[in-house]
């Protein structure tokens, strides 16, 4: 995998609320490829789904 360096991606220095939908999609794909899912809730929210969508219910 190619390592992303500071400033290489438009979303790199932004918090989720500052990102466009395309930037959220790119960030989610990048972190998902690294095995991390912390952008998942924001991605779900942007697509009209609850942030806990797909999680097991107690």
BELCOR-V604404 format. One record per residue. RES is the residue in one letter. PHI is phi in whole degrees, 0 to 359 (999 if undefined). NEAR is the number of other ideal C-beta (glycine too) atoms within 12 Angstrom. Layout:
# BELCOR-V604404
RES_PHI_NEAR / RES_PHI_NEAR
This chain:
# BELCOR-V604404
X_999_10 / X_284_9 / X_277_10 / X_269_19 / X_257_9 / X_312_9 / X_81_10 / X_287_13 / X_251_22 / X_296_18 / X_268_28 / X_305_18 / X_256_15 / X_252_18 / X_274_13 / X_305_24 / X_295_12 / X_269_14 / X_277_24 / X_284_16 / X_301_17 / X_296_15 / X_293_25 / X_298_30 / X_300_23 / X_295_23 / X_296_33 / X_299_28 / X_298_21 / X_298_26 / X_290_25 / X_297_18 / X_296_16 / X_272_16 / X_85_9 / X_247_13 / X_239_20 / X_291_16 / X_273_28 / X_301_26 / X_298_21 / X_294_27 / X_298_29 / X_299_20 / X_301_20 / X_294_23 / X_259_17 / X_79_10 / X_251_15 / X_294_13 / X_297_19 / X_260_13 / X_303_16 / X_87_14 / X_278_13 / X_299_6 / X_270_7 / X_292_4
